[in-house]
Amino acid sequence: MRWFPKGYGGQRRDPEQVKREGWHEQGVLAVSADDGRLTWPERELVRQLGEKLYGPRPSAKEARHG
């Protein structure tokens, strides 16, 4: 059997599992502003935090280049 470093080979982890492990192990939170599990005030808080840290998202009307 060949040994692979963590993240290489083997089975691919579910994206939700990656997010959960990131939170538990690193304190990193990855959440979509459109996550249906959140209430409207929670989604709005996520949007506001994202804009504060990274700036506004391009609107759907704007063309994406690159």
trRosetta pair geometry for C-beta under 8 A, 3 or more apart (Angstrom, degrees):
i j d omega theta_ij theta_ji phi_ij phi_ji
2 9 7.5 -128 100 -140 106 169
4 8 4.2 -137 175 96 112 93
4 9 3.4 -180 -43 35 172 129
4 10 6.2 -154 61 -17 135 98
5 8 5.1 54 61 22 76 119
13 17 4.8 -118 177 83 103 125
13 18 5.3 122 110 -57 124 89
13 21 7.9 -34 175 7 154 141
14 17 4.3 91 63 1 88 107
14 18 7.2 -155 92 -8 47 82
15 18 5.5 -50 -149 32 37 114
15 19 6.5 37 153 -18 67 103
16 19 5.6 -52 -149 37 35 112
16 20 6.2 36 152 -21 66 106
17 20 5.6 -53 -144 37 32 113
17 21 6.2 29 157 -15 66 107
18 21 6.0 -57 -145 40 27 107
18 22 6.2 32 153 -24 62 108
18 30 7.9 -15 111 47 92 146
19 22 5.6 -54 -148 33 29 115
19 23 6.6 28 154 -18 63 104
19 29 7.9 42 -171 -157 93 43
19 30 4.7 -117 -122 63 98 106
19 31 7.6 107 -162 -72 135 57
20 23 5.9 -57 -155 34 30 110
20 24 6.3 18 154 -10 66 111
21 24 5.8 -58 -139 44 33 106
21 25 5.5 6 170 2 71 119
22 25 6.6 -64 -126 50 18 93
22 26 5.3 -41 -166 42 60 116
22 28 4.4 -64 163 73 104 105
22 29 7.6 167 111 -82 107 21
22 30 6.1 38 77 -2 151 110
23 26 7.4 -47 -81 57 8 73
23 27 6.9 35 -158 -124 44 20
23 28 6.4 -110 -81 69 44 50
23 29 5.7 53 -100 -92 100 64
23 30 7.9 -123 -52 18 91 73
31 35 5.8 -64 -175 -16 88 145
31 38 7.5 82 176 -48 127 139
31 46 5.6 -102 101 -128 118 137
32 35 4.5 130 66 -49 90 85
32 46 7.8 57 112 148 25 153
33 43 5.7 92 -176 -167 62 84
33 46 4.8 -174 -106 108 70 115
33 47 4.7 81 -141 -74 131 80
33 50 6.4 -71 -64 0 123 150
34 43 7.0 59 -96 -142 25 126
35 38 4.9 73 85 0 98 107
35 43 6.9 -170 49 -97 74 96
35 46 7.7 74 22 2 109 173
38 42 3.8 -131 -171 96 105 123
38 43 4.8 137 105 -56 126 79
38 46 7.0 -5 -178 -12 174 134
39 42 4.8 94 51 8 73 105
39 43 7.1 -139 94 -4 36 87
40 43 5.7 -56 -145 38 32 109
40 44 6.2 34 156 -21 66 107
41 44 5.5 -54 -145 37 33 114
41 45 6.4 38 154 -23 65 103
42 45 5.6 -50 -150 32 33 113
42 46 6.6 35 151 -19 63 102
43 46 5.6 -52 -151 35 35 114
43 47 6.4 37 150 -20 66 104
44 47 5.6 -51 -149 35 34 114
44 48 6.3 33 154 -18 66 106
45 48 5.7 -55 -146 38 30 110
45 49 6.3 31 155 -18 65 106
46 49 5.8 -55 -147 37 29 110
46 50 6.3 31 154 -20 63 107
47 50 5.7 -58 -150 36 29 112
47 51 6.4 24 156 -15 65 107
48 51 5.8 -55 -146 39 30 108
48 52 6.2 32 155 -21 65 107
49 52 5.7 -55 -146 36 30 112
49 53 6.2 14 161 -7 66 112
50 53 6.2 -66 -143 45 25 100
50 54 5.7 -40 -179 40 65 110
50 57 7.2 10 129 -42 129 103
51 54 7.1 -79 -115 61 17 68
51 55 6.4 -21 -153 167 56 13
51 56 5.2 21 -128 -84 103 57
51 57 7.6 -85 -84 -12 85 73
58 62 4.6 -104 -180 69 107 134
58 64 6.6 144 84 -88 156 85
59 62 5.2 101 59 -4 76 99
